[in-house]
Amino acid sequence: MFDRTNYYEEKIKPILKELNRMCVICGIPYFAAFCVKDMDGKTSYRNVLYSASNMSTVLSDDQLCKHINVANGFDTVLHQPELDFSVFDDLDDPELEIDK
């Protein structure tokens, strides 16, 4: 258990303001997440963002958007390739005999 909220506000946030200013000037989108508190079964984060959409930029692989989704509670799911059912193409349909 810890609470570093004050450290974040006093020490980290001023640095982030300068980082944000430089990223805006240079046109560099970013996302950063800071875990500032974990107490009584609850974890608190401070998230900072300068998105590509703020710059009217479309990223080919927008990882920032995916990170933001996770920060907003989305679960990650590993990409699975489509199943190949062609191995069943050579099989005959089984005939079922039903006793009457």
N, C-alpha and C positions, 0 to 999 in steps of 0.2 A: 504494500500500500504506500502510495506517495501522492503528494500534491506539489507540483512545480509551477502552478499557475502564475504566481508572483514573479518567478524567475523569467518565465516566458514574456510576461507583460513588460518587465523592466529591462531585460537584457536582450531577448531574442527579437521581439517585435520591432524595436528601432532599427535593427539590422535588416529585418525583412522589408521594412519600408524603403530602405536604400536599395536593396536587391530588387524590389518591385520597380522602383524608379528606373533602374538601369535596364531591366528586362523590357519595360515599356519603350524606353529610348532606343534600344537595340532591336526591338521587335522579336523578342524571344519568349514564347509561351512557356508556362511552367505550372506545376502543381506541387505543393509541399504539405505534408501532414506532420503534426507535432502532437505526441501524446503527453499531455500536461498533467493528467491526474488519473489515478486509479484507486478508488476507495469504495468500500462497501459493495463490491460486486459491480461497480459501474466505472467505465473508462471514458475519459473526456479527451477530445482531440481539438486542436485548432488547425483548420485547413486554410491554405492560402492559394490563390489561383490568379493567373493571368492567362486567359484562354485564347486559343487561336481564333475563335469566333469574334473576340474583341477586336482583332486585327483584320477581320473579314478575310481570314485565311482558312483554307481547307487543307487539312493534313491528310496525306495518303494513308497513314496508319495512326489514327488518333489515340495513342495510349493514354493521353491525359484524360480524355473523356471516360475511358475505362476505369482509371483510378478514381475519378470523381464518382462514378457509379458505385464503386465499392465503398467509398466514404459515405455515400448516401444509403448504404444498407443492402446493396445488391450482392448476391453471392456469385462467386466465380465458378464457371463450369468449364472444364477442359474440353477444347474442341475435339470432337470425335469424327473421324472420316465416315462417310456413308458406308453402310454395310454392303458387301458384295454378295448378292443372291444368285449370281450367275452359276455358282457351283450346283445349284438345284435344277438348272435348265435341262440337264441330261437325265434326270430321274423321271421315270414313268409315274403317272398318277397311280397310287395303289387302288386296287379294287377291293371294296369292302363287301363281304358276304354277311348278310344279316339273316339270322334264323328267324323264321316267322312262326 
